[in-house]
Amino acid sequence: MDDPVRAELLKMLEWSVGISTNFQTSVGKNDSHLQDALTPDDYAKLVKTYRLDSLSSTWSALQAAGQLFLETARIVADQLGFDFPDYPVKVIAYEEQIMSEPTGAQS
């Protein structure tokens, strides 16, 4: 989950911080200052993406990452004047469908 999911989530959070500070704040090497730059609420949401000790907690982390990415990406797109595509919403719906199946996170 670190490479494909969290890496893109962190990149989107970096963009959000940049936009909110007019690109005057650095989140540091390897995001070492990201916690200081995020709102407490967004940081709490980010922390929820790190628990991967069981299948159900991994699903929860994936959902938390998807939701935080979606929330942040919508704000970033709006601030930069881009249309927001609908495919992230479809990805989240697909993940929820998989999770609800008998072979998903419930097994």
Chimera marker file (.cmm) of the C-alpha trace (Angstrom):
<marker_set name="trace">
<marker id="1" x="0.000" y="0.000" z="0.000" r="1" g="1" b="0" radius="0.5"/>
<marker id="2" x="2.929" y="2.351" z="0.571" r="1" g="1" b="0" radius="0.5"/>
<marker id="3" x="4.038" y="2.735" z="-3.025" r="1" g="1" b="0" radius="0.5"/>
<marker id="4" x="0.899" y="3.010" z="-5.114" r="1" g="1" b="0" radius="0.5"/>
<marker id="5" x="-1.559" y="4.419" z="-2.596" r="1" g="1" b="0" radius="0.5"/>
<marker id="6" x="0.236" y="6.301" z="0.144" r="1" g="1" b="0" radius="0.5"/>
<marker id="7" x="2.809" y="7.837" z="-2.208" r="1" g="1" b="0" radius="0.5"/>
<marker id="8" x="0.052" y="9.447" z="-4.277" r="1" g="1" b="0" radius="0.5"/>
<marker id="9" x="-1.862" y="10.484" z="-1.163" r="1" g="1" b="0" radius="0.5"/>
<marker id="10" x="1.231" y="12.190" z="0.247" r="1" g="1" b="0" radius="0.5"/>
<marker id="11" x="1.836" y="13.924" z="-3.064" r="1" g="1" b="0" radius="0.5"/>
<marker id="12" x="-1.722" y="15.274" z="-3.036" r="1" g="1" b="0" radius="0.5"/>
<marker id="13" x="-1.340" y="16.442" z="0.570" r="1" g="1" b="0" radius="0.5"/>
<marker id="14" x="1.901" y="18.200" z="-0.401" r="1" g="1" b="0" radius="0.5"/>
<marker id="15" x="0.046" y="20.033" z="-3.167" r="1" g="1" b="0" radius="0.5"/>
<marker id="16" x="-2.669" y="21.006" z="-0.709" r="1" g="1" b="0" radius="0.5"/>
<marker id="17" x="-0.114" y="22.452" z="1.708" r="1" g="1" b="0" radius="0.5"/>
<marker id="18" x="1.571" y="24.274" z="-1.156" r="1" g="1" b="0" radius="0.5"/>
<marker id="19" x="-1.672" y="25.844" z="-2.300" r="1" g="1" b="0" radius="0.5"/>
<marker id="20" x="-2.740" y="26.857" z="1.199" r="1" g="1" b="0" radius="0.5"/>
<marker id="21" x="0.623" y="28.568" z="1.846" r="1" g="1" b="0" radius="0.5"/>
<marker id="22" x="1.133" y="30.001" z="-1.646" r="1" g="1" b="0" radius="0.5"/>
<marker id="23" x="3.969" y="27.474" z="-2.007" r="1" g="1" b="0" radius="0.5"/>
<marker id="24" x="5.958" y="29.213" z="0.738" r="1" g="1" b="0" radius="0.5"/>
<marker id="25" x="6.047" y="26.217" z="3.110" r="1" g="1" b="0" radius="0.5"/>
<marker id="26" x="8.105" y="23.089" z="2.618" r="1" g="1" b="0" radius="0.5"/>
<marker id="27" x="6.882" y="19.806" z="4.044" r="1" g="1" b="0" radius="0.5"/>
<marker id="28" x="10.507" y="18.744" z="4.355" r="1" g="1" b="0" radius="0.5"/>
<marker id="29" x="12.527" y="15.862" z="3.062" r="1" g="1" b="0" radius="0.5"/>
<marker id="30" x="10.438" y="12.691" z="3.106" r="1" g="1" b="0" radius="0.5"/>
<marker id="31" x="7.515" y="14.777" z="4.405" r="1" g="1" b="0" radius="0.5"/>
<marker id="32" x="9.247" y="15.273" z="7.765" r="1" g="1" b="0" radius="0.5"/>
<marker id="33" x="7.266" y="18.479" z="8.423" r="1" g="1" b="0" radius="0.5"/>
<marker id="34" x="3.971" y="17.369" z="6.918" r="1" g="1" b="0" radius="0.5"/>
<marker id="35" x="2.337" y="16.938" z="10.326" r="1" g="1" b="0" radius="0.5"/>
<marker id="36" x="3.058" y="20.582" z="11.153" r="1" g="1" b="0" radius="0.5"/>
<marker id="37" x="1.617" y="21.744" z="7.831" r="1" g="1" b="0" radius="0.5"/>
<marker id="38" x="-1.638" y="19.752" z="7.937" r="1" g="1" b="0" radius="0.5"/>
<marker id="39" x="-4.711" y="20.572" z="9.951" r="1" g="1" b="0" radius="0.5"/>
<marker id="40" x="-5.104" y="18.326" z="13.015" r="1" g="1" b="0" radius="0.5"/>
<marker id="41" x="-8.138" y="16.740" z="11.339" r="1" g="1" b="0" radius="0.5"/>
<marker id="42" x="-6.264" y="15.919" z="8.128" r="1" g="1" b="0" radius="0.5"/>
<marker id="43" x="-3.304" y="14.583" z="10.085" r="1" g="1" b="0" radius="0.5"/>
<marker id="44" x="-5.617" y="12.326" z="12.112" r="1" g="1" b="0" radius="0.5"/>
<marker id="45" x="-7.079" y="11.042" z="8.840" r="1" g="1" b="0" radius="0.5"/>
<marker id="46" x="-3.578" y="10.390" z="7.491" r="1" g="1" b="0" radius="0.5"/>
<marker id="47" x="-2.609" y="8.429" z="10.604" r="1" g="1" b="0" radius="0.5"/>
<marker id="48" x="-5.578" y="6.107" z="9.979" r="1" g="1" b="0" radius="0.5"/>
<marker id="49" x="-3.897" y="4.988" z="6.739" r="1" g="1" b="0" radius="0.5"/>
<marker id="50" x="-0.944" y="3.367" z="8.517" r="1" g="1" b="0" radius="0.5"/>
<marker id="51" x="-2.472" y="0.458" z="10.446" r="1" g="1" b="0" radius="0.5"/>
<marker id="52" x="-1.914" y="-2.654" z="8.339" r="1" g="1" b="0" radius="0.5"/>
<marker id="53" x="-1.683" y="-5.427" z="10.944" r="1" g="1" b="0" radius="0.5"/>
<marker id="54" x="-4.713" y="-7.389" z="9.746" r="1" g="1" b="0" radius="0.5"/>
<marker id="55" x="-6.831" y="-7.752" z="6.649" r="1" g="1" b="0" radius="0.5"/>
<marker id="56" x="-9.679" y="-5.696" z="8.090" r="1" g="1" b="0" radius="0.5"/>
<marker id="57" x="-7.363" y="-2.917" z="9.289" r="1" g="1" b="0" radius="0.5"/>
<marker id="58" x="-5.701" y="-2.865" z="5.870" r="1" g="1" b="0" radius="0.5"/>
<marker id="59" x="-9.098" y="-2.424" z="4.219" r="1" g="1" b="0" radius="0.5"/>
<marker id="60" x="-9.872" y="0.367" z="6.693" r="1" g="1" b="0" radius="0.5"/>
<marker id="61" x="-6.534" y="2.031" z="5.931" r="1" g="1" b="0" radius="0.5"/>
<marker id="62" x="-7.198" y="1.775" z="2.198" r="1" g="1" b="0" radius="0.5"/>
<marker id="63" x="-10.640" y="3.336" z="2.631" r="1" g="1" b="0" radius="0.5"/>
<marker id="64" x="-9.224" y="6.123" z="4.799" r="1" g="1" b="0" radius="0.5"/>
<marker id="65" x="-6.534" y="6.831" z="2.210" r="1" g="1" b="0" radius="0.5"/>
<marker id="66" x="-9.089" y="6.917" z="-0.589" r="1" g="1" b="0" radius="0.5"/>
<marker id="67" x="-11.394" y="9.268" z="1.289" r="1" g="1" b="0" radius="0.5"/>
<marker id="68" x="-8.582" y="11.639" z="2.280" r="1" g="1" b="0" radius="0.5"/>
<marker id="69" x="-7.213" y="11.622" z="-1.266" r="1" g="1" b="0" radius="0.5"/>
<marker id="70" x="-10.671" y="12.351" z="-2.666" r="1" g="1" b="0" radius="0.5"/>
<marker id="71" x="-11.343" y="15.210" z="-0.238" r="1" g="1" b="0" radius="0.5"/>
<marker id="72" x="-7.923" y="16.754" z="-0.811" r="1" g="1" b="0" radius="0.5"/>
<marker id="73" x="-7.896" y="16.263" z="-4.585" r="1" g="1" b="0" radius="0.5"/>
<marker id="74" x="-11.237" y="18.029" z="-4.949" r="1" g="1" b="0" radius="0.5"/>
<marker id="75" x="-9.907" y="21.048" z="-3.056" r="1" g="1" b="0" radius="0.5"/>
<marker id="76" x="-6.638" y="21.066" z="-5.012" r="1" g="1" b="0" radius="0.5"/>
<marker id="77" x="-8.448" y="20.779" z="-8.344" r="1" g="1" b="0" radius="0.5"/>
<marker id="78" x="-10.799" y="23.605" z="-7.408" r="1" g="1" b="0" radius="0.5"/>
<marker id="79" x="-7.986" y="25.868" z="-6.223" r="1" g="1" b="0" radius="0.5"/>
<marker id="80" x="-5.989" y="25.278" z="-9.407" r="1" g="1" b="0" radius="0.5"/>
<marker id="81" x="-9.010" y="25.675" z="-11.676" r="1" g="1" b="0" radius="0.5"/>
<marker id="82" x="-9.190" y="22.081" z="-12.892" r="1" g="1" b="0" radius="0.5"/>
<marker id="83" x="-12.282" y="19.977" z="-13.429" r="1" g="1" b="0" radius="0.5"/>
<marker id="84" x="-12.323" y="17.055" z="-11.036" r="1" g="1" b="0" radius="0.5"/>
<marker id="85" x="-12.716" y="13.685" z="-12.782" r="1" g="1" b="0" radius="0.5"/>
<marker id="86" x="-15.209" y="11.153" z="-11.484" r="1" g="1" b="0" radius="0.5"/>
<marker id="87" x="-12.958" y="8.098" z="-11.605" r="1" g="1" b="0" radius="0.5"/>
<marker id="88" x="-11.706" y="8.368" z="-7.976" r="1" g="1" b="0" radius="0.5"/>
<marker id="89" x="-15.328" y="8.108" z="-6.833" r="1" g="1" b="0" radius="0.5"/>
<marker id="90" x="-15.730" y="5.003" z="-9.016" r="1" g="1" b="0" radius="0.5"/>
<marker id="91" x="-12.567" y="3.467" z="-7.541" r="1" g="1" b="0" radius="0.5"/>
<marker id="92" x="-13.875" y="3.942" z="-4.012" r="1" g="1" b="0" radius="0.5"/>
<marker id="93" x="-17.236" y="2.422" z="-4.968" r="1" g="1" b="0" radius="0.5"/>
<marker id="94" x="-15.432" y="-0.557" z="-6.518" r="1" g="1" b="0" radius="0.5"/>
<marker id="95" x="-13.325" y="-1.042" z="-3.378" r="1" g="1" b="0" radius="0.5"/>
<marker id="96" x="-16.481" y="-1.005" z="-1.257" r="1" g="1" b="0" radius="0.5"/>
<marker id="97" x="-18.076" y="-3.578" z="-3.550" r="1" g="1" b="0" radius="0.5"/>
<marker id="98" x="-15.065" y="-5.881" z="-3.241" r="1" g="1" b="0" radius="0.5"/>
<marker id="99" x="-14.963" y="-5.455" z="0.517" r="1" g="1" b="0" radius="0.5"/>
<marker id="100" x="-18.622" y="-6.413" z="0.875" r="1" g="1" b="0" radius="0.5"/>
<marker id="101" x="-18.175" y="-9.664" z="-1.043" r="1" g="1" b="0" radius="0.5"/>
<marker id="102" x="-17.671" y="-12.890" z="0.926" r="1" g="1" b="0" radius="0.5"/>
<marker id="103" x="-14.030" y="-13.083" z="-0.145" r="1" g="1" b="0" radius="0.5"/>
<marker id="104" x="-13.380" y="-9.440" z="0.783" r="1" g="1" b="0" radius="0.5"/>
<marker id="105" x="-12.220" y="-8.058" z="4.115" r="1" g="1" b="0" radius="0.5"/>
<marker id="106" x="-14.992" y="-9.808" z="6.011" r="1" g="1" b="0" radius="0.5"/>
<marker id="107" x="-13.531" y="-13.295" z="5.550" r="1" g="1" b="0" radius="0.5"/>
<link id1="1" id2="2" r="1" g="1" b="0" radius="0.2"/>
<link id1="2" id2="3" r="1" g="1" b="0" radius="0.2"/>
<link id1="3" id2="4" r="1" g="1" b="0" radius="0.2"/>
<link id1="4" id2="5" r="1" g="1" b="0" radius="0.2"/>
<link id1="5" id2="6" r="1" g="1" b="0" radius="0.2"/>
<link id1="6" id2="7" r="1" g="1" b="0" radius="0.2"/>
<link id1="7" id2="8" r="1" g="1" b="0" radius="0.2"/>
<link id1="8" id2="9" r="1" g="1" b="0" radius="0.2"/>
<link id1="9" id2="10" r="1" g="1" b="0" radius="0.2"/>
<link id1="10" id2="11" r="1" g="1" b="0" radius="0.2"/>
<link id1="11" id2="12" r="1" g="1" b="0" radius="0.2"/>
<link id1="12" id2="13" r="1" g="1" b="0" radius="0.2"/>
<link id1="13" id2="14" r="1" g="1" b="0" radius="0.2"/>
<link id1="14" id2="15" r="1" g="1" b="0" radius="0.2"/>
<link id1="15" id2="16" r="1" g="1" b="0" radius="0.2"/>
<link id1="16" id2="17" r="1" g="1" b="0" radius="0.2"/>
<link id1="17" id2="18" r="1" g="1" b="0" radius="0.2"/>
<link id1="18" id2="19" r="1" g="1" b="0" radius="0.2"/>
<link id1="19" id2="20" r="1" g="1" b="0" radius="0.2"/>
<link id1="20" id2="21" r="1" g="1" b="0" radius="0.2"/>
<link id1="21" id2="22" r="1" g="1" b="0" radius="0.2"/>
<link id1="22" id2="23" r="1" g="1" b="0" radius="0.2"/>
<link id1="23" id2="24" r="1" g="1" b="0" radius="0.2"/>
<link id1="24" id2="25" r="1" g="1" b="0" radius="0.2"/>
<link id1="25" id2="26" r="1" g="1" b="0" radius="0.2"/>
<link id1="26" id2="27" r="1" g="1" b="0" radius="0.2"/>
<link id1="27" id2="28" r="1" g="1" b="0" radius="0.2"/>
<link id1="28" id2="29" r="1" g="1" b="0" radius="0.2"/>
<link id1="29" id2="30" r="1" g="1" b="0" radius="0.2"/>
<link id1="30" id2="31" r="1" g="1" b="0" radius="0.2"/>
<link id1="31" id2="32" r="1" g="1" b="0" radius="0.2"/>
<link id1="32" id2="33" r="1" g="1" b="0" radius="0.2"/>
<link id1="33" id2="34" r="1" g="1" b="0" radius="0.2"/>
<link id1="34" id2="35" r="1" g="1" b="0" radius="0.2"/>
<link id1="35" id2="36" r="1" g="1" b="0" radius="0.2"/>
<link id1="36" id2="37" r="1" g="1" b="0" radius="0.2"/>
<link id1="37" id2="38" r="1" g="1" b="0" radius="0.2"/>
<link id1="38" id2="39" r="1" g="1" b="0" radius="0.2"/>
<link id1="39" id2="40" r="1" g="1" b="0" radius="0.2"/>
<link id1="40" id2="41" r="1" g="1" b="0" radius="0.2"/>
<link id1="41" id2="42" r="1" g="1" b="0" radius="0.2"/>
<link id1="42" id2="43" r="1" g="1" b="0" radius="0.2"/>
<link id1="43" id2="44" r="1" g="1" b="0" radius="0.2"/>
<link id1="44" id2="45" r="1" g="1" b="0" radius="0.2"/>
<link id1="45" id2="46" r="1" g="1" b="0" radius="0.2"/>
<link id1="46" id2="47" r="1" g="1" b="0" radius="0.2"/>
<link id1="47" id2="48" r="1" g="1" b="0" radius="0.2"/>
<link id1="48" id2="49" r="1" g="1" b="0" radius="0.2"/>
<link id1="49" id2="50" r="1" g="1" b="0" radius="0.2"/>
<link id1="50" id2="51" r="1" g="1" b="0" radius="0.2"/>
<link id1="51" id2="52" r="1" g="1" b="0" radius="0.2"/>
<link id1="52" id2="53" r="1" g="1" b="0" radius="0.2"/>
<link id1="53" id2="54" r="1" g="1" b="0" radius="0.2"/>
<link id1="54" id2="55" r="1" g="1" b="0" radius="0.2"/>
<link id1="55" id2="56" r="1" g="1" b="0" radius="0.2"/>
<link id1="56" id2="57" r="1" g="1" b="0" radius="0.2"/>
<link id1="57" id2="58" r="1" g="1" b="0" radius="0.2"/>
<link id1="58" id2="59" r="1" g="1" b="0" radius="0.2"/>
<link id1="59" id2="60" r="1" g="1" b="0" radius="0.2"/>
<link id1="60" id2="61" r="1" g="1" b="0" radius="0.2"/>
<link id1="61" id2="62" r="1" g="1" b="0" radius="0.2"/>
<link id1="62" id2="63" r="1" g="1" b="0" radius="0.2"/>
<link id1="63" id2="64" r="1" g="1" b="0" radius="0.2"/>
<link id1="64" id2="65" r="1" g="1" b="0" radius="0.2"/>
<link id1="65" id2="66" r="1" g="1" b="0" radius="0.2"/>
<link id1="66" id2="67" r="1" g="1" b="0" radius="0.2"/>
<link id1="67" id2="68" r="1" g="1" b="0" radius="0.2"/>
<link id1="68" id2="69" r="1" g="1" b="0" radius="0.2"/>
<link id1="69" id2="70" r="1" g="1" b="0" radius="0.2"/>
<link id1="70" id2="71" r="1" g="1" b="0" radius="0.2"/>
<link id1="71" id2="72" r="1" g="1" b="0" radius="0.2"/>
<link id1="72" id2="73" r="1" g="1" b="0" radius="0.2"/>
<link id1="73" id2="74" r="1" g="1" b="0" radius="0.2"/>
<link id1="74" id2="75" r="1" g="1" b="0" radius="0.2"/>
<link id1="75" id2="76" r="1" g="1" b="0" radius="0.2"/>
<link id1="76" id2="77" r="1" g="1" b="0" radius="0.2"/>
<link id1="77" id2="78" r="1" g="1" b="0" radius="0.2"/>
<link id1="78" id2="79" r="1" g="1" b="0" radius="0.2"/>
<link id1="79" id2="80" r="1" g="1" b="0" radius="0.2"/>
<link id1="80" id2="81" r="1" g="1" b="0" radius="0.2"/>
<link id1="81" id2="82" r="1" g="1" b="0" radius="0.2"/>
<link id1="82" id2="83" r="1" g="1" b="0" radius="0.2"/>
<link id1="83" id2="84" r="1" g="1" b="0" radius="0.2"/>
<link id1="84" id2="85" r="1" g="1" b="0" radius="0.2"/>
<link id1="85" id2="86" r="1" g="1" b="0" radius="0.2"/>
<link id1="86" id2="87" r="1" g="1" b="0" radius="0.2"/>
<link id1="87" id2="88" r="1" g="1" b="0" radius="0.2"/>
<link id1="88" id2="89" r="1" g="1" b="0" radius="0.2"/>
<link id1="89" id2="90" r="1" g="1" b="0" radius="0.2"/>
<link id1="90" id2="91" r="1" g="1" b="0" radius="0.2"/>
<link id1="91" id2="92" r="1" g="1" b="0" radius="0.2"/>
<link id1="92" id2="93" r="1" g="1" b="0" radius="0.2"/>
<link id1="93" id2="94" r="1" g="1" b="0" radius="0.2"/>
<link id1="94" id2="95" r="1" g="1" b="0" radius="0.2"/>
<link id1="95" id2="96" r="1" g="1" b="0" radius="0.2"/>
<link id1="96" id2="97" r="1" g="1" b="0" radius="0.2"/>
<link id1="97" id2="98" r="1" g="1" b="0" radius="0.2"/>
<link id1="98" id2="99" r="1" g="1" b="0" radius="0.2"/>
<link id1="99" id2="100" r="1" g="1" b="0" radius="0.2"/>
<link id1="100" id2="101" r="1" g="1" b="0" radius="0.2"/>
<link id1="101" id2="102" r="1" g="1" b="0" radius="0.2"/>
<link id1="102" id2="103" r="1" g="1" b="0" radius="0.2"/>
<link id1="103" id2="104" r="1" g="1" b="0" radius="0.2"/>
<link id1="104" id2="105" r="1" g="1" b="0" radius="0.2"/>
<link id1="105" id2="106" r="1" g="1" b="0" radius="0.2"/>
<link id1="106" id2="107" r="1" g="1" b="0" radius="0.2"/>
</marker_set>
